[in-house]
C-alpha cells in the first residue's frame, strides 16, 4: 500500500545520540571478569554501530582523511628513525618492528583513496555510491599487513639459525620506545575515528597499529637480552612480533570480510525492529534488512498495516517508520519501506 524510499542526500529525520554503555561490573568494583573485559576492549573491535552519531558522508570522509594524515605522519617519522637505528645495530627485532611500521604507513594510501572516492555522488553505474571502496581498501590493508608479518617471521627465523651480536643495545631500546609511542598515537586516532564514522577498514588498521605499539616494547626486551649476553633474545622477539601481527591480521580480516558479506550487528536489527513495532498503526514487522555501504547504513523493511488505511495514510505510515529508523540508527543513509495490508482480526494480508 505504501512505499517510502530515500537515498544519499535526502532529508534526514530527528537524530539521537546515545553514549555507549559497557556493563563490565558494578561501578567502583573491579573483578577478574571486569578487568578482562576492560583489557579486551583495547584490542577487540566492538559493535557500537547504533550508539554513536555520525555526520553526513562528506564530513565522515574528512574525518577519515584527518585520521590518516595524523597517523601517517606519526608512523612515517617512527619508521625512518627505526630504520636508521637498524642500520647501525643490525637488530632483527627492530627490523621486524620497522617493517610493519612501514606497512602501517603505506596502508594510509588505499584508505585515503577510498575516503576520497566516497565523496563522489552516486551514478547510474554505481547507484549506491562508492562507499564499498572502503571495504576494498580494508582487504588491501589486511594483505599488506600480512605481508609484513611474513617478512618479519622469515627474517627472524634466519637470524635464529645464525645468531649475531646486537650493536648499541641501548639505542635499540630507545628506538623500541619511539616505536611504541608512534604506533599508539596512530592507533588511538584511527580506532576512535573509525568507530565514530563506522569505517571497518579504519578500525582494522588502528587495531593493527595498537598491537604494533605493544610489540615495539618487545624490541626493548631484545635489547635487554643483548645487554646480558643472550644473543637469541633478538631473533626470538622478532618471531614473537611476527606472530602477534599474524594474530591481529586474522582478526582484522574476519571483520573486513564480514562487512563484504553484508554482516551487521544483530543489535542493529533488533533496535530497528523495536522502533518499527512501536508505531501504533504497524501490525507486523515482516522483514528488516540492513547493510553497510562504506560507513553508512541502508535498510529495506516490510511492514504490515491495517487494511482499512487509505493509500495516502499507508504512505505516511511508511515515511513515519523511516523516520523512526533514522532516530534509532544514526548512520542510516537510506531506507526503502514497503507497507502491505493486514486484516485487523486475523492478521491476514
Secondary structure, 3 states (H helix, E strand, C coil): CEEEECCCCCCCCCCCCCCCCCCCCCCCCCCHHHHHHHHHHHHCCCCCCCCCCCCCHHHHHHHHHHHHHHHHHHHHHHHHHHHHHHHHHCCHHHHHHHHHHHHHHHHHHHHHHHHHHHCCCCCCCCCCCCCCHHHHHHHHHHHHHHHHHHHHHHHHHHHHHCCCCCCCHHHHHHHHHHHHHHHHHHHHHHHHHHHHHCCHHHHHHHHHHHHHHHHHHHHHHHHHHHHCCCCHHHHHHHHHHHHHHHHHHHHHHHHHHHHHCCCCCHHHHHHHHHHHHCCCCEEEEEEEEEEEECCEEEEEEEEEEECCCCHHHHHHHHHHHHHHHHHHCCCEEEEEEEEEEECCCCCCC
